Amino acid sequence: MLIDIHSHLLPGIDDGAQTAEEAAQALRVAKRQGIEAMILTPHFYPDGSGATREKVLSGIAALEATAREAGVRLYPGMECFYHTKLPAQLESGQALTLAGSRYALVEFSEDIAFSGMLYALNSISESGFVPIVAHYERYRCLMNRTNLARLKREGYLLQINFDTLQRVYGVLRRNPFLRHLSEGLVDFLGSDTHGTHFRPLRIGPSVDWLRERKLLDGMNGRAEKILRDEY
């Protein structure tokens, strides 16, 4: 079983799927590619735009019948853009954690300073939640190997997008993030799919690479812990 912890398929909430038909098609594609459970994580922003608790829960309820037909289980969540009020919003339930667990998927500005990221993750942890850095490969401060190692020493968790593993880098066509996976620096995978119009699901090459190196079971095992709210 594959579990996708990061997706934007709830129609009309953010820049993800725009219609119920697009969401249904994306769910069928997900099932064909081996995904059997998805946490739906529309964007949550400090200014109140994007997702709300009510929109997420009602959106999932509207998609349930379609998801059952496709054979994919759905769970609520949000991709929360960090701001100083986020820990309190997670505590009140205004901002949703992943599948009702203590895990929170957190996004930052791509140019955030490393000290700012550490402060943010600390504040979320001290509030009793387990932050997961969404698509960590986008943040310039984490391209510094020392910073990345420090983050892991502190016990923070990293999610990478499937499609990042399929990119080609430089003349030697080496992808540095494959090495991160092999070295155990990455904790979770997510598609970050936005439906069929933008970042459609194409996870096959990544899954094959992970399976060949016996890394897929570990990734799935950690994702299952989110669903069970285990650390």
DRENPATI-960253 format. One line per field, with one value per atom (N, C-alpha, C): z, x, y; residue in one letter; residue number from 1. Coordinates in pm, whole numbers, plus 50000, padded with zeros to 5 digits. Each point is the difference from the previous one (the first is absolute). Layout:
// DRENPATI-960253
Z [Z ...]
X [X ...]
Y [Y ...]
residuo [A ...]
num [NUM ...]
// end
This chain:
// DRENPATI-960253
Z [50000 50000 50000 49916 49998 50065 50083 50065 49955 49946 49955 50109 50066 50112 49959 49871 49957 49864 49996 49872 50006 49882 49987 49906 50047 49913 50039 50110 50036 49907 49925 49893 50053 49931 50022 50127 50074 50125 49978 49924 49977 49853 49971 49861 49952 50074 49962 49904 50013 49910 50001 49884 49988 49998 49964 49994 50062 50032 50053 49897 49873 49894 49992 50014 49998 50121 50117 50120 49983 49944 49979 49906 49892 49905 50067 50082 50070 50098 50065 50093 49926 49883 49920 49954 49961 49961 50119 50117 50121 50028 49989 50025 49899 49873 49898 50027 50065 50029 50136 50066 50124 50128 49992 50121 50050 50126 50059 50109 50045 50100 49972 50017 49974 50112 50050 50089 49913 50004 49915 50077 49943 50074 49925 49985 49936 50082 49934 50064 50108 50115 50108 50018 49986 50005 50120 50048 50118 49980 49875 49977 49988 50020 49996 49862 49897 49867 49989 49899 49983 50085 50063 50070 50134 50036 50136 50045 50128 50054 49935 49992 49946 49853 49922 49857 49980 50082 49985 50035 50113 50044 49907 49956 49908 49862 49959 49871 49998 50109 50007 50001 50074 50003 49860 49922 49864 49907 50030 49914 50044 50116 50057 49905 49941 49912 49881 49941 49886 50041 50119 50048 50025 50055 50023 49868 49899 49868 49944 50022 49949 50082 50125 50087 50074 50030 50070 50127 50115 50125 50014 50049 50013 50147 50029 50135 49993 50101 49996 50045 49950 50041 49937 50023 49938 49982 49901 49988 50057 50120 50076 49977 49946 49983 50137 50038 50137 50021 50115 50053 50152 50073 50145 50070 49940 50063 49969 49914 49958 50116 50096 50110 50072 50024 50066 49911 49869 49907 49989 50009 50003 50127 50110 50129 50002 49940 50001 49896 49905 49893 49879 50005 49883 49884 50031 49902 50028 49896 50016 49993 50088 49992 49896 49982 49902 50059 49940 50038 50149 50058 50139 50099 49952 50085 50061 50064 50050 49891 49886 49892 49923 49974 49923 49882 49881 49879 49988 50003 50010 49880 49944 49883 50040 49931 50028 49869 50013 49884 49955 49869 49949 50045 50031 50039 50151 50079 50145 50051 50097 50063 50085 50011 50077 50145 50058 50139 50016 49899 50004 49992 49917 49989 50132 50059 50128 50108 50005 50099 49979 49875 49969 50040 49962 50031 50152 50068 50145 50063 49951 50058 49979 49886 49975 50091 50013 50086 50145 50047 50139 50028 49894 50016 49996 49987 50007 49866 49891 49867 49940 49898 49933 49860 49977 49868 49896 49881 49883 49900 49960 49904 49861 49944 49868 49892 49902 49885 50038 50089 50054 49891 49885 49892 49944 50034 49945 50079 50121 50087 49983 49967 49973 50122 50120 50119 50023 49945 50020 49889 49906 49903 50061 50114 50078 50082 49974 50063 50154 50050 50144 50062 49935 50049 49998 49892 49988 50112 50026 50106 50137 50021 50127 50021 49894 50008 50041 49940 50033 50142 50045 50138 50100 49963 50088 49999 49907 49996 49913 49915 49915 49875 49943 49894 49866 49894 49866 49902 49919 49891 49867 49905 49865 49900 49890 49896 49909 49961 49909 49876 49941 49871 50014 50119 50021 49974 50033 49984 49853 49914 49858 49916 50067 49927 49967 49899 49958 50041 50063 50047 49938 49936 49957 49889 49962 49888 50028 50125 50034 50025 49987 50015 50137 50101 50135 50078 50068 50082 50146 50063 50136 50102 49968 50097 50009 49896 50009 50106 50008 50103 50139 50013 50129 50045 49906 50033 50042 49925 50031 50137 50040 50128 50116 49972 50107 50049 49918 50042 49976 49916 49961 50071 50055 50080 49924 49915 49935 49853 49923 49860 49984 49906 49968 49854 49940 49858 49980 50095 49982 49870 49961 49877 50016 49891 49998 49901 49985 49910 49870 49893 49870 49915 50041 49919 50039 50124 50049 50094 49977 50075 50010 49886 50003 50055 50047 50061 49896 50019 49921 50094 50085 50106 49970 49887 49969 50010 49932 50007 50143 50078 50139 50083 49983 50076 49964 49871 49956 50062 49999 50055 50149 50072 50145 50030 49920 50024 49975 49894 49968 50113 50069 50108 50137 50002 50125 50095 49942 50081 50009 49914 49991 50126 50055 50118 50117 50018 50109 49985 49876 49975 50031 49952 50025 50148 50068 50142 50080 49964 50071 49968 49875 49964 50076 50017 50077 50144 50053 50138 50012 49894 50002 50016 49920 50005 50135 50069 50134 50111 49965 50095 50095 49941 50075 49956 50093 49961 49961]
X [50083 49917 50087 49966 50067 49909 50058 49926 50061 49917 50044 49963 50099 49969 49986 50015 49998 49933 49879 49928 49899 49964 49907 49887 49911 49895 49860 49986 49866 49961 49893 49969 49965 50055 49958 50048 50094 50046 50127 50093 50126 50038 50128 50044 50005 49938 49995 49886 49942 49890 49891 49950 49902 49856 49978 49865 49995 49878 49984 50042 49977 50038 50152 50072 50146 50050 49941 50040 49975 49886 49966 50100 50034 50097 50136 50041 50129 50001 49888 49992 50012 49939 50012 50145 50066 50140 50086 49970 50076 49989 49880 49981 50077 49998 50072 50150 50050 50143 50036 49902 50030 49968 49949 49966 49863 49994 49874 49947 50080 49955 50065 49923 50051 49954 50095 49964 49987 49883 49973 50039 50093 50067 49994 49882 49996 50077 50039 50080 49921 50066 49945 50093 49945 50081 49964 50095 49974 49890 49976 49899 49859 49987 49867 49957 50081 49966 50036 49948 50028 49908 50056 49920 49948 49882 49948 49961 49987 49961 49869 49903 49868 50010 50079 50013 50064 50101 50068 49907 49933 49915 49881 49938 49887 50047 50119 50054 50030 50054 50028 49869 49901 49871 49939 50015 49945 50074 50129 50081 49998 49942 50010 49949 49883 49943 50091 50052 50092 50126 50052 50123 49979 49883 49970 49998 49938 49995 50141 50086 50138 50086 49959 50078 50111 49976 50099 49937 50066 49951 50050 49912 50033 50008 50095 50018 50017 49951 50012 50137 50036 50125 50010 50110 50031 50151 50039 50140 50004 50055 49990 50121 49976 50109 50032 50129 50035 49984 49940 49997 49991 50018 50016 49875 49884 49876 49969 50081 49968 49991 50094 49986 49865 49955 49870 49886 50013 49894 49994 50115 50001 49933 50028 49944 49849 49950 49856 49925 50075 49936 49964 50030 49976 50088 50126 50091 50003 49987 49990 50136 50019 50116 49970 50093 49983 49918 49885 49915 49965 49985 49962 50109 50124 50112 50069 50115 50082 50091 50008 50089 49940 50082 49955 50093 49942 50078 50020 50125 50030 50081 49957 50066 50061 50109 50068 50025 50039 50052 50128 50022 50117 50131 49999 50124 50010 49924 50005 50142 50043 50129 49992 50112 50000 49962 50046 49967 49848 49937 49855 49926 50050 49937 50011 50119 50020 49907 49989 49912 49856 49956 49863 49973 50090 49981 50001 50084 50006 49867 49943 49876 49886 49999 49895 50020 50125 50030 49964 50033 49971 49851 49920 49855 49940 50087 49953 49975 50042 49980 50133 49990 50119 50004 50083 50002 50073 49944 50065 50024 50125 50033 49955 49903 49947 50102 50011 50091 50128 50078 50120 50100 49991 50096 49989 49896 49980 50073 50042 50052 50151 50040 50142 50086 49949 50082 50028 49916 50021 50085 50045 50098 50140 50012 50124 50001 50098 50005 50006 50070 50012 49863 49923 49866 49909 50009 49917 50032 50129 50042 49953 50006 49955 49851 49924 49855 49970 50073 49977 50046 50109 50045 49896 49931 49895 49875 49996 49888 49884 50021 49890 49986 49880 49964 49988 50038 50004 49915 49925 49923 50056 50012 50047 49892 49993 49903 50051 49910 50036 50069 49947 50056 50140 50039 50138 50100 49962 50091 50020 49914 50007 50067 50049 50065 50145 50051 50139 50075 50117 50080 50139 50038 50139 50044 50126 50057 50002 50027 50010 49865 49893 49863 49979 50065 49986 49897 49915 49898 50045 50032 50054 49899 49872 49899 49988 50045 50003 50101 50110 50100 49943 49924 49936 49911 49927 49914 50083 50104 50085 50065 50028 50065 49902 49872 49900 49964 50024 49969 49855 49931 49863 49903 49894 49906 49873 49951 49871 50004 49916 49977 49860 49984 49868 49996 49884 49991 49992 49936 49972 49923 49923 49921 49894 49975 49895 49890 49978 49896 50058 49927 50047 50056 49974 50044 50139 50041 50128 50060 50125 50071 49916 49961 49924 50086 49934 50070 50076 50134 50085 50109 49966 50092 50075 49968 50057 50151 50078 50147 50054 49941 50045 49973 49880 49962 50092 50028 50089 50139 50052 50133 50004 49897 49993 49984 49919 49977 50128 50072 50125 50102 49998 50097 49943 49883 49936 49975 49964 49970 49850 49922 49858 49923 50030 49927 50019 50122 50026 49921 49993 49923 49852 49948 49858 49973 50095 49983 49988 50081 49991 49868 49955 49872 49884 50008 49896 49997 50116 50004 49924 50000 49919 49853 49954 49859 49963 50096 49975 50036 50052 50046 50104 50097 50114 50124 50094 50122 50106]
Y [49881 50119 50125 50095 50129 50104 50085 50108 50132 50086 50133 50101 50061 50088 50147 50031 50140 50010 50056 50010 50115 50047 50113 49962 49913 49948 50045 50074 50047 50114 49984 50097 50139 50099 50138 50065 49939 50061 50081 49945 50071 49986 49990 49989 49856 49910 49859 49971 49880 49960 50107 50031 50108 49951 49875 49946 49861 49956 49865 49896 50029 49906 49985 50111 49993 49921 50024 49927 49851 49963 49859 49934 50069 49945 49981 50097 49990 49884 49974 49886 49868 49990 49877 49980 50108 49992 49956 50055 49964 49850 49947 49857 49916 50040 49924 50000 50104 50009 49940 49939 49927 50072 50123 50075 49955 49963 49952 50091 50096 50096 50134 50108 50135 50092 50079 50110 50124 50061 50116 50126 50075 50109 50133 50061 50131 50104 50107 50104 50074 50020 50083 50118 50122 50121 50087 50080 50083 50103 50043 50102 49943 49868 49939 49954 50027 49952 49852 49936 49858 49915 49900 49900 50051 49951 50012 49859 49982 49870 49953 50090 49964 49960 50075 49967 49863 49969 49871 49885 50010 49888 49982 50109 49986 49954 50044 49956 49852 49948 49856 49921 50049 49931 49992 50108 50001 49905 49973 49913 49853 49969 49866 49892 50020 49896 49975 50107 49988 49926 50034 49937 49851 49964 49857 49924 50059 49936 49984 50098 49994 49906 49972 49914 50073 50129 50081 50056 49982 50056 50144 50087 50142 50040 50089 50053 50151 50073 50146 50049 50116 50063 50138 50066 50128 50011 50078 50043 50141 50013 50124 50089 50118 50096 50058 49994 50039 50151 50032 50136 49985 50107 49988 49947 50015 49953 49854 49937 49863 49902 49998 49903 50011 50124 50018 49955 50021 49958 49848 49935 49853 49950 50067 49958 50017 50106 50025 49918 49941 49923 50084 50129 50085 49955 49968 49939 49851 49919 49856 49932 49904 49912 49891 49908 49893 49886 49973 49887 50001 50119 50012 49962 49987 49958 50122 49978 50110 50057 49932 50043 50117 50102 50117 50021 50016 50025 50151 50046 50143 50046 50112 50059 50135 50038 50126 50075 50127 50073 49932 49993 49929 50063 50129 50068 50021 49924 50014 49974 50078 49975 49874 49930 49876 50025 50109 50032 50019 50061 50018 49869 49909 49868 49923 50004 49930 50056 50131 50064 49954 49998 49960 49854 49912 49859 49978 50074 49993 50040 50110 50051 49901 49932 49901 49878 49956 49885 50029 50119 50035 50008 50012 50002 49858 49899 49861 49934 50065 49944 49954 49917 49947 50061 50102 50063 49916 49998 49939 50113 50019 50106 49954 50072 49965 50030 49909 50013 50075 49939 50066 50037 49935 50025 50141 50074 50135 50108 49971 50106 50015 50121 50023 49968 50030 49978 49852 49911 49856 49938 50081 49951 50002 50063 49998 49871 49916 49868 50009 50101 50018 50029 50086 50033 49877 49924 49880 49901 49980 49909 50050 50130 50058 49975 50017 49978 49856 49906 49859 49969 50061 49979 50048 50105 50055 49911 49904 49907 50043 50101 50046 49913 49998 49907 50071 49930 50059 49921 50072 49938 50049 49909 50034 49961 50073 49968 49887 49912 49891 50052 50108 50043 50057 50043 50048 49888 49878 49886 49964 50052 49967 50110 50104 50108 49967 50067 49985 50127 49982 50113 49996 50109 50017 49907 50016 49926 49850 49964 49858 49935 50081 49950 49935 50055 49945 50081 49930 50064 49994 50113 49996 49946 50011 49958 49848 49930 49854 49958 50073 49971 50027 50107 50029 49884 49944 49886 49880 49971 49885 50014 50125 50025 50013 49983 50003 50139 50102 50136 50039 49925 50034 49905 50058 49920 49962 50089 49976 50040 49935 50035 50056 50091 50051 50038 49991 50035 50152 50071 50143 50021 49899 50012 50107 50072 50102 49960 49871 49954 49947 50019 49953 50114 50125 50114 50048 49974 50051 49896 49966 49897 49871 49944 49875 49886 49898 49887 49919 49993 49911 49950 49905 49961 49870 49937 49869 49990 50088 49989 50014 50089 50018 49875 49945 49880 49884 49984 49891 50016 50123 50026 49967 50040 49975 49852 49933 49857 49920 50035 49929 50012 50112 50024 49969 49936 49957 50118 50114 50119 50028 49935 50034 49960 49883 49954 50094 50050 50093 50128 50051 50121 49979 49888 49970 49977 49934 49974 50128 50101 50127 50071 49990 50061 49934 49868 49930 50049 50036 50053 50131 50080 50121 49963 49904 49960 49943 49938 49943 50096 50118 50099 49943 49932 49948 50075 50017 50073 49900]
residuo [M M M L L L I I I D D D I I I H H H S S S H H H L L L L L L P P P G G G I I I D D D D D D G G G A A A Q Q Q T T T A A A E E E E E E A A A A A A Q Q Q A A A L L L R R R V V V A A A K K K R R R Q Q Q G G G I I I E E E A A A M M M I I I L L L T T T P P P H H H F F F Y Y Y P P P D D D G G G S S S G G G A A A T T T R R R E E E K K K V V V L L L S S S G G G I I I A A A A A A L L L E E E A A A T T T A A A R R R E E E A A A G G G V V V R R R L L L Y Y Y P P P G G G M M M E E E C C C F F F Y Y Y H H H T T T K K K L L L P P P A A A Q Q Q L L L E E E S S S G G G Q Q Q A A A L L L T T T L L L A A A G G G S S S R R R Y Y Y A A A L L L V V V E E E F F F S S S E E E D D D I I I A A A F F F S S S G G G M M M L L L Y Y Y A A A L L L N N N S S S I I I S S S E E E S S S G G G F F F V V V P P P I I I V V V A A A H H H Y Y Y E E E R R R Y Y Y R R R C C C L L L M M M N N N R R R T T T N N N L L L A A A R R R L L L K K K R R R E E E G G G Y Y Y L L L L L L Q Q Q I I I N N N F F F D D D T T T L L L Q Q Q R R R V V V Y Y Y G G G V V V L L L R R R R R R N N N P P P F F F L L L R R R H H H L L L S S S E E E G G G L L L V V V D D D F F F L L L G G G S S S D D D T T T H H H G G G T T T H H H F F F R R R P P P L L L R R R I I I G G G P P P S S S V V V D D D W W W L L L R R R E E E R R R K K K L L L L L L D D D G G G M M M N N N G G G R R R A A A E E E K K K I I I L L L R R R D D D E E E Y Y Y]
num [1 1 1 2 2 2 3 3 3 4 4 4 5 5 5 6 6 6 7 7 7 8 8 8 9 9 9 10 10 10 11 11 11 12 12 12 13 13 13 14 14 14 15 15 15 16 16 16 17 17 17 18 18 18 19 19 19 20 20 20 21 21 21 22 22 22 23 23 23 24 24 24 25 25 25 26 26 26 27 27 27 28 28 28 29 29 29 30 30 30 31 31 31 32 32 32 33 33 33 34 34 34 35 35 35 36 36 36 37 37 37 38 38 38 39 39 39 40 40 40 41 41 41 42 42 42 43 43 43 44 44 44 45 45 45 46 46 46 47 47 47 48 48 48 49 49 49 50 50 50 51 51 51 52 52 52 53 53 53 54 54 54 55 55 55 56 56 56 57 57 57 58 58 58 59 59 59 60 60 60 61 61 61 62 62 62 63 63 63 64 64 64 65 65 65 66 66 66 67 67 67 68 68 68 69 69 69 70 70 70 71 71 71 72 72 72 73 73 73 74 74 74 75 75 75 76 76 76 77 77 77 78 78 78 79 79 79 80 80 80 81 81 81 82 82 82 83 83 83 84 84 84 85 85 85 86 86 86 87 87 87 88 88 88 89 89 89 90 90 90 91 91 91 92 92 92 93 93 93 94 94 94 95 95 95 96 96 96 97 97 97 98 98 98 99 99 99 100 100 100 101 101 101 102 102 102 103 103 103 104 104 104 105 105 105 106 106 106 107 107 107 108 108 108 109 109 109 110 110 110 111 111 111 112 112 112 113 113 113 114 114 114 115 115 115 116 116 116 117 117 117 118 118 118 119 119 119 120 120 120 121 121 121 122 122 122 123 123 123 124 124 124 125 125 125 126 126 126 127 127 127 128 128 128 129 129 129 130 130 130 131 131 131 132 132 132 133 133 133 134 134 134 135 135 135 136 136 136 137 137 137 138 138 138 139 139 139 140 140 140 141 141 141 142 142 142 143 143 143 144 144 144 145 145 145 146 146 146 147 147 147 148 148 148 149 149 149 150 150 150 151 151 151 152 152 152 153 153 153 154 154 154 155 155 155 156 156 156 157 157 157 158 158 158 159 159 159 160 160 160 161 161 161 162 162 162 163 163 163 164 164 164 165 165 165 166 166 166 167 167 167 168 168 168 169 169 169 170 170 170 171 171 171 172 172 172 173 173 173 174 174 174 175 175 175 176 176 176 177 177 177 178 178 178 179 179 179 180 180 180 181 181 181 182 182 182 183 183 183 184 184 184 185 185 185 186 186 186 187 187 187 188 188 188 189 189 189 190 190 190 191 191 191 192 192 192 193 193 193 194 194 194 195 195 195 196 196 196 197 197 197 198 198 198 199 199 199 200 200 200 201 201 201 202 202 202 203 203 203 204 204 204 205 205 205 206 206 206 207 207 207 208 208 208 209 209 209 210 210 210 211 211 211 212 212 212 213 213 213 214 214 214 215 215 215 216 216 216 217 217 217 218 218 218 219 219 219 220 220 220 221 221 221 222 222 222 223 223 223 224 224 224 225 225 225 226 226 226 227 227 227 228 228 228 229 229 229 230 230 230 231 231 231]
// end
